[in-house]
Amino acid sequence: MPGKMIGRNALAVCVLLCGSGCATTTVRSGRPPLDSPSGYDERWHSAFLWGAVRAGAPYDLAQICPNGWSQVTLARDPFTLLAGVLTLFIYSPARVTIVCAVPGGPRLPPVEGYAPNAPRMPAAPATGQQP
């Protein structure tokens, strides 16, 4: 019986570790997206100590996306998770994707945001006018 209990506990720990390592973090600027520049779609991003300490210099978004950025996503996949597990998460890489903004687009997002699939509300009639 003790061997069966250890096996169940080990399986539970493995499931928890694998499930917790596939989180995705996305930051959006609110500007309309265009596409990822060459070399920045699921680029290998090195970090140490569970991702708390990054390796290398930070990404220069002004150089990568001269017209502004729209979205930055940091995610783990099975390969980056395996690299972390094999090193006991001392080395814990992830994948980073940078999406540039539409050139000539607004510098700030509209107050109502971007919702292309949302139904549009009719404009309210101006005051003092009969509908």
TORPA-4810 file (N, C-alpha, C, O; in nm, 3 decimals):
<nodes>
NODE_1_0.080_-0.120_0.000_0.000_0.000_0.000_0.085_0.127_0.000_0.049_0.222_-0.070_M
NODE_2_0.196_0.134_0.076_0.275_0.258_0.075_0.329_0.292_-0.064_0.338_0.409_-0.099_P
NODE_3_0.366_0.190_-0.143_0.416_0.215_-0.278_0.311_0.275_-0.368_0.341_0.360_-0.453_G
NODE_4_0.186_0.231_-0.350_0.076_0.285_-0.430_0.051_0.432_-0.395_0.021_0.513_-0.483_K
NODE_5_0.063_0.465_-0.268_0.041_0.603_-0.222_0.150_0.695_-0.276_0.121_0.808_-0.315_M
NODE_6_0.274_0.649_-0.279_0.385_0.729_-0.331_0.365_0.753_-0.481_0.389_0.863_-0.530_I
NODE_7_0.321_0.651_-0.553_0.296_0.665_-0.696_0.187_0.767_-0.725_0.199_0.847_-0.818_G
NODE_8_0.081_0.764_-0.646_-0.027_0.862_-0.664_0.020_1.002_-0.633_-0.014_1.096_-0.706_R
NODE_9_0.097_1.018_-0.528_0.149_1.151_-0.492_0.243_1.203_-0.600_0.239_1.321_-0.634_N
NODE_10_0.328_1.115_-0.653_0.421_1.157_-0.758_0.344_1.198_-0.883_0.380_1.297_-0.948_A
NODE_11_0.240_1.124_-0.918_0.158_1.158_-1.033_0.089_1.292_-1.012_0.083_1.374_-1.105_L
NODE_12_0.037_1.316_-0.894_-0.030_1.443_-0.864_0.068_1.560_-0.874_0.032_1.665_-0.927_A
NODE_13_0.189_1.543_-0.825_0.290_1.648_-0.833_0.327_1.676_-0.979_0.341_1.792_-1.018_V
NODE_14_0.342_1.571_-1.060_0.375_1.588_-1.202_0.264_1.663_-1.275_0.292_1.751_-1.356_C
NODE_15_0.140_1.628_-1.249_0.028_1.694_-1.313_0.023_1.842_-1.274_0.000_1.927_-1.359_V
NODE_16_0.045_1.872_-1.147_0.045_2.011_-1.102_0.158_2.091_-1.165_0.138_2.204_-1.207_L
NODE_17_0.278_2.032_-1.172_0.391_2.101_-1.232_0.368_2.128_-1.380_0.395_2.237_-1.429_L
NODE_18_0.318_2.029_-1.451_0.295_2.045_-1.595_0.183_2.144_-1.623_0.192_2.223_-1.717_C
NODE_19_0.080_2.141_-1.544_-0.032_2.232_-1.564_0.001_2.375_-1.530_-0.053_2.467_-1.592_G
NODE_20_0.087_2.397_-1.433_0.119_2.533_-1.392_0.223_2.599_-1.482_0.239_2.720_-1.478_S
NODE_21_0.293_2.522_-1.564_0.399_2.578_-1.646_0.355_2.630_-1.780_0.438_2.680_-1.855_G
NODE_22_0.229_2.621_-1.815_0.183_2.662_-1.948_0.106_2.793_-1.944_0.017_2.815_-2.026_C
NODE_23_0.139_2.879_-1.852_0.071_3.008_-1.843_0.120_3.101_-1.953_0.235_3.092_-1.997_A
NODE_24_0.034_3.191_-1.996_0.068_3.290_-2.098_0.039_3.428_-2.043_-0.065_3.452_-1.982_T
NODE_25_0.133_3.520_-2.064_0.115_3.659_-2.025_0.113_3.743_-2.151_0.205_3.735_-2.233_T
NODE_26_0.008_3.824_-2.168_-0.005_3.911_-2.285_-0.025_4.054_-2.239_-0.110_4.081_-2.153_T
NODE_27_0.053_4.144_-2.296_0.040_4.287_-2.268_0.003_4.353_-2.400_0.070_4.334_-2.501_V
NODE_28_-0.105_4.433_-2.398_-0.150_4.502_-2.518_-0.140_4.653_-2.496_-0.174_4.704_-2.389_R
NODE_29_-0.094_4.723_-2.599_-0.084_4.869_-2.589_-0.216_4.936_-2.622_-0.238_5.051_-2.585_S
NODE_30_-0.305_4.865_-2.690_-0.432_4.922_-2.731_-0.431_4.973_-2.873_-0.534_5.015_-2.926_G
NODE_31_-0.314_4.969_-2.938_-0.304_5.013_-3.077_-0.338_4.896_-3.168_-0.318_4.781_-3.130_R
NODE_32_-0.390_4.922_-3.288_-0.429_4.813_-3.378_-0.307_4.731_-3.423_-0.204_4.789_-3.457_P
NODE_33_-0.318_4.597_-3.423_-0.204_4.512_-3.458_-0.182_4.499_-3.607_-0.276_4.508_-3.687_P
NODE_34_-0.055_4.480_-3.644_-0.019_4.454_-3.783_0.034_4.312_-3.794_-0.042_4.221_-3.828_L
NODE_35_0.161_4.290_-3.766_0.219_4.155_-3.768_0.347_4.155_-3.686_0.392_4.259_-3.638_D
NODE_36_0.405_4.036_-3.670_0.530_4.022_-3.595_0.648_4.051_-3.687_0.649_4.004_-3.801_S
NODE_37_0.747_4.127_-3.640_0.866_4.147_-3.721_0.944_4.016_-3.733_0.929_3.927_-3.649_P
NODE_38_1.025_4.007_-3.835_1.104_3.886_-3.858_1.190_3.853_-3.735_1.263_3.939_-3.685_S
NODE_39_1.180_3.731_-3.689_1.260_3.687_-3.575_1.197_3.709_-3.439_1.257_3.674_-3.338_G
NODE_40_1.078_3.766_-3.434_1.014_3.793_-3.305_0.879_3.723_-3.290_0.795_3.767_-3.212_Y
NODE_41_0.860_3.615_-3.364_0.740_3.533_-3.349_0.781_3.405_-3.278_0.849_3.320_-3.336_D
NODE_42_0.740_3.391_-3.154_0.777_3.278_-3.069_0.929_3.264_-3.054_0.984_3.155_-3.066_E
NODE_43_0.994_3.376_-3.029_1.139_3.380_-3.009_1.174_3.322_-2.871_1.104_3.347_-2.773_R
NODE_44_1.282_3.245_-2.866_1.329_3.185_-2.741_1.373_3.297_-2.649_1.455_3.381_-2.687_W
NODE_45_1.320_3.299_-2.528_1.349_3.403_-2.428_1.408_3.335_-2.305_1.339_3.261_-2.235_H
NODE_46_1.535_3.360_-2.278_1.603_3.295_-2.165_1.580_3.371_-2.035_1.578_3.495_-2.033_S
NODE_47_1.563_3.295_-1.928_1.548_3.352_-1.794_1.596_3.248_-1.692_1.616_3.131_-1.725_A
NODE_48_1.615_3.292_-1.571_1.662_3.205_-1.463_1.569_3.216_-1.343_1.493_3.312_-1.330_F
NODE_49_1.577_3.117_-1.256_1.502_3.114_-1.129_1.352_3.137_-1.151_1.296_3.237_-1.107_L
NODE_50_1.289_3.042_-1.221_1.146_3.043_-1.249_1.103_3.164_-1.331_0.986_3.203_-1.326_W
NODE_51_1.194_3.223_-1.406_1.163_3.338_-1.490_1.175_3.472_-1.419_1.144_3.575_-1.478_G
NODE_52_1.220_3.471_-1.294_1.229_3.596_-1.218_1.348_3.682_-1.259_1.343_3.804_-1.245_A
NODE_53_1.454_3.620_-1.311_1.574_3.693_-1.351_1.595_3.670_-1.501_1.618_3.557_-1.544_V
NODE_54_1.587_3.776_-1.579_1.602_3.759_-1.724_1.751_3.754_-1.761_1.836_3.810_-1.692_R
NODE_55_1.778_3.686_-1.869_1.914_3.678_-1.922_1.924_3.772_-2.041_1.839_3.767_-2.130_A
NODE_56_2.023_3.854_-2.045_2.041_3.945_-2.158_1.971_4.077_-2.139_1.908_4.103_-2.036_G
NODE_57_1.985_4.161_-2.241_1.928_4.296_-2.237_1.778_4.292_-2.264_1.729_4.198_-2.327_A
NODE_58_1.704_4.393_-2.216_1.561_4.398_-2.246_1.538_4.426_-2.395_1.627_4.477_-2.463_P
NODE_59_1.420_4.392_-2.444_1.387_4.416_-2.583_1.362_4.565_-2.606_1.288_4.628_-2.531_Y
NODE_60_1.425_4.621_-2.708_1.406_4.762_-2.742_1.290_4.772_-2.841_1.309_4.761_-2.962_D
NODE_61_1.170_4.793_-2.789_1.050_4.795_-2.872_1.051_4.910_-2.973_0.992_4.897_-3.080_L
NODE_62_1.117_5.021_-2.941_1.124_5.132_-3.035_1.207_5.094_-3.157_1.180_5.142_-3.268_A
NODE_63_1.307_5.009_-3.139_1.389_4.966_-3.251_1.322_4.851_-3.327_1.327_4.846_-3.450_Q
NODE_64_1.258_4.760_-3.254_1.192_4.645_-3.317_1.070_4.690_-3.396_1.047_4.643_-3.508_I
NODE_65_0.992_4.778_-3.339_0.870_4.829_-3.403_0.877_4.982_-3.408_0.827_5.048_-3.318_C
NODE_66_0.937_5.039_-3.513_0.953_5.185_-3.520_0.821_5.262_-3.519_0.817_5.377_-3.477_P
NODE_67_0.712_5.199_-3.566_0.581_5.265_-3.568_0.499_5.236_-3.443_0.381_5.269_-3.438_N
NODE_68_0.560_5.175_-3.344_0.492_5.142_-3.220_0.456_4.995_-3.213_0.450_4.927_-3.316_G
NODE_69_0.431_4.947_-3.095_0.398_4.806_-3.073_0.252_4.793_-3.035_0.190_4.887_-2.983_W
NODE_70_0.198_4.676_-3.062_0.059_4.649_-3.031_0.044_4.546_-2.920_-0.042_4.560_-2.832_S
NODE_71_0.128_4.442_-2.924_0.112_4.332_-2.828_0.244_4.260_-2.804_0.323_4.242_-2.897_Q
NODE_72_0.267_4.220_-2.680_0.382_4.137_-2.643_0.328_4.019_-2.563_0.257_4.037_-2.463_V
NODE_73_0.362_3.898_-2.607_0.314_3.776_-2.541_0.432_3.693_-2.497_0.525_3.670_-2.574_T
NODE_74_0.429_3.647_-2.373_0.531_3.559_-2.317_0.460_3.430_-2.276_0.369_3.432_-2.193_L
NODE_75_0.503_3.317_-2.334_0.434_3.190_-2.310_0.533_3.076_-2.296_0.647_3.085_-2.343_A
NODE_76_0.489_2.971_-2.233_0.567_2.848_-2.223_0.505_2.744_-2.313_0.384_2.743_-2.334_R
NODE_77_0.587_2.656_-2.364_0.540_2.544_-2.443_0.605_2.418_-2.386_0.686_2.429_-2.294_D
NODE_78_0.574_2.300_-2.437_0.631_2.178_-2.381_0.784_2.175_-2.382_0.846_2.119_-2.291_P
NODE_79_0.846_2.233_-2.484_0.993_2.231_-2.490_1.056_2.321_-2.385_1.154_2.282_-2.322_F
NODE_80_1.001_2.441_-2.367_1.057_2.530_-2.266_1.029_2.477_-2.125_1.110_2.494_-2.035_T
NODE_81_0.916_2.414_-2.109_0.884_2.353_-1.980_0.980_2.238_-1.950_1.025_2.223_-1.836_L
NODE_82_1.010_2.158_-2.051_1.105_2.048_-2.033_1.243_2.100_-1.995_1.309_2.044_-1.908_L
NODE_83_1.287_2.208_-2.059_1.417_2.268_-2.025_1.417_2.314_-1.880_1.518_2.300_-1.810_A
NODE_84_1.307_2.369_-1.835_1.298_2.412_-1.696_1.299_2.295_-1.599_1.367_2.299_-1.497_G
NODE_85_1.225_2.191_-1.631_1.219_2.073_-1.543_1.357_2.008_-1.533_1.400_1.970_-1.424_V
NODE_86_1.426_1.995_-1.646_1.558_1.929_-1.645_1.661_2.006_-1.564_1.755_1.946_-1.513_L
NODE_87_1.645_2.136_-1.552_1.739_2.217_-1.474_1.681_2.260_-1.339_1.735_2.349_-1.273_T
NODE_88_1.571_2.196_-1.299_1.501_2.230_-1.174_1.462_2.379_-1.171_1.463_2.441_-1.065_L
NODE_89_1.428_2.433_-1.287_1.384_2.571_-1.306_1.489_2.675_-1.268_1.456_2.792_-1.247_F
NODE_90_1.615_2.631_-1.259_1.723_2.730_-1.247_1.730_2.806_-1.380_1.743_2.928_-1.381_I
NODE_91_1.723_2.732_-1.491_1.709_2.793_-1.624_1.565_2.769_-1.667_1.522_2.655_-1.679_Y
NODE_92_1.490_2.876_-1.690_1.348_2.860_-1.724_1.313_2.950_-1.842_1.267_3.062_-1.824_S
NODE_93_1.334_2.899_-1.964_1.306_2.978_-2.083_1.156_2.985_-2.112_1.076_2.913_-2.053_P
NODE_94_1.122_3.074_-2.203_0.984_3.089_-2.250_0.990_3.135_-2.396_1.099_3.152_-2.451_A
NODE_95_0.876_3.153_-2.458_0.868_3.204_-2.595_0.806_3.343_-2.590_0.705_3.364_-2.523_R
NODE_96_0.867_3.438_-2.660_0.814_3.574_-2.665_0.773_3.605_-2.809_0.845_3.572_-2.904_V
NODE_97_0.657_3.669_-2.824_0.608_3.714_-2.953_0.577_3.863_-2.942_0.505_3.906_-2.852_T
NODE_98_0.634_3.940_-3.034_0.611_4.084_-3.037_0.532_4.115_-3.164_0.569_4.070_-3.273_I
NODE_99_0.424_4.192_-3.151_0.342_4.231_-3.265_0.348_4.383_-3.275_0.318_4.455_-3.180_V
NODE_100_0.386_4.430_-3.393_0.394_4.575_-3.417_0.256_4.633_-3.445_0.162_4.561_-3.481_C
NODE_101_0.246_4.764_-3.429_0.120_4.834_-3.454_0.111_4.877_-3.599_0.213_4.882_-3.669_A
NODE_102_-0.008_4.908_-3.644_-0.032_4.955_-3.780_0.036_5.091_-3.796_0.015_5.180_-3.714_V
NODE_103_0.118_5.109_-3.902_0.180_5.240_-3.923_0.074_5.345_-3.954_-0.022_5.320_-4.026_P
NODE_104_0.095_5.462_-3.899_0.001_5.571_-3.923_-0.126_5.560_-3.841_-0.214_5.645_-3.851_G
NODE_105_-0.137_5.456_-3.760_-0.254_5.440_-3.675_-0.251_5.541_-3.561_-0.153_5.613_-3.544_G
NODE_106_-0.357_5.547_-3.486_-0.362_5.643_-3.374_-0.254_5.612_-3.271_-0.224_5.496_-3.245_P
NODE_107_-0.198_5.716_-3.213_-0.096_5.697_-3.110_-0.157_5.643_-2.981_-0.091_5.572_-2.906_R
NODE_108_-0.282_5.676_-2.957_-0.353_5.625_-2.839_-0.475_5.548_-2.886_-0.533_5.583_-2.989_L
NODE_109_-0.515_5.445_-2.814_-0.635_5.371_-2.854_-0.760_5.455_-2.832_-0.760_5.544_-2.746_P
NODE_110_-0.866_5.427_-2.908_-0.991_5.500_-2.884_-1.048_5.465_-2.748_-1.025_5.356_-2.695_P
NODE_111_-1.123_5.557_-2.693_-1.180_5.538_-2.560_-1.267_5.413_-2.555_-1.266_5.340_-2.456_V
NODE_112_-1.343_5.387_-2.663_-1.431_5.270_-2.664_-1.357_5.141_-2.693_-1.416_5.034_-2.684_E
NODE_113_-1.227_5.148_-2.728_-1.148_5.028_-2.753_-1.171_4.972_-2.892_-1.245_5.029_-2.972_G
NODE_114_-1.106_4.860_-2.920_-1.119_4.793_-3.049_-1.203_4.668_-3.028_-1.160_4.574_-2.960_Y
NODE_115_-1.319_4.665_-3.085_-1.405_4.548_-3.076_-1.471_4.527_-3.212_-1.587_4.564_-3.231_A
NODE_116_-1.398_4.467_-3.307_-1.452_4.456_-3.443_-1.575_4.367_-3.454_-1.654_4.385_-3.547_P
NODE_117_-1.595_4.274_-3.363_-1.709_4.182_-3.372_-1.826_4.224_-3.285_-1.930_4.158_-3.286_N
NODE_118_-1.811_4.331_-3.211_-1.919_4.375_-3.122_-2.023_4.454_-3.201_-1.987_4.528_-3.293_A
NODE_119_-2.151_4.439_-3.168_-2.254_4.517_-3.238_-2.238_4.664_-3.205_-2.208_4.701_-3.092_P
NODE_120_-2.258_4.747_-3.304_-2.243_4.891_-3.285_-2.374_4.950_-3.233_-2.482_4.915_-3.279_R
NODE_121_-2.361_5.039_-3.138_-2.478_5.108_-3.083_-2.509_5.228_-3.172_-2.417_5.296_-3.217_M
NODE_122_-2.636_5.257_-3.198_-2.668_5.377_-3.277_-2.631_5.501_-3.200_-2.636_5.502_-3.077_P
NODE_123_-2.593_5.604_-3.272_-2.556_5.729_-3.208_-2.679_5.793_-3.145_-2.789_5.787_-3.200_A
NODE_124_-2.660_5.855_-3.031_-2.772_5.922_-2.964_-2.808_6.047_-3.041_-2.718_6.114_-3.093_A
NODE_125_-2.937_6.082_-3.051_-2.974_6.205_-3.123_-2.921_6.327_-3.050_-2.910_6.328_-2.927_P
NODE_126_-2.887_6.430_-3.128_-2.837_6.553_-3.067_-2.948_6.618_-2.984_-3.066_6.602_-3.015_A
NODE_127_-2.909_6.689_-2.881_-3.008_6.753_-2.794_-3.085_6.860_-2.871_-3.028_6.930_-2.955_T
NODE_128_-3.213_6.873_-2.843_-3.296_6.975_-2.905_-3.355_6.931_-3.038_-3.426_7.010_-3.101_G
NODE_129_-3.329_6.810_-3.085_-3.380_6.763_-3.211_-3.485_6.656_-3.185_-3.476_6.582_-3.088_Q
NODE_130_-3.583_6.648_-3.271_-3.685_6.545_-3.264_-3.637_6.423_-3.338_-3.579_6.435_-3.446_Q
NODE_131_-3.659_6.304_-3.283_-3.617_6.183_-3.356_-3.701_6.156_-3.477_-3.678_6.058_-3.548_P
</nodes>
